[in-house]
């Protein structure tokens, strides 16, 4: 049970970190106009969304397992 809880914490941290990186990249793109910053902002957002979907499925899978 503790490993599942730790996995949820690590994945939540990954979502927060990639979202913060995406926001920082958007800010940098707004200030400099560098195309690479816009690309990194989109990549960070995609990672946050992907990990969020994974975490949602992970939680759903392990809630079903603990109920039955």
Beta strands, then each sheet from edge to edge (+ up, - down):
end
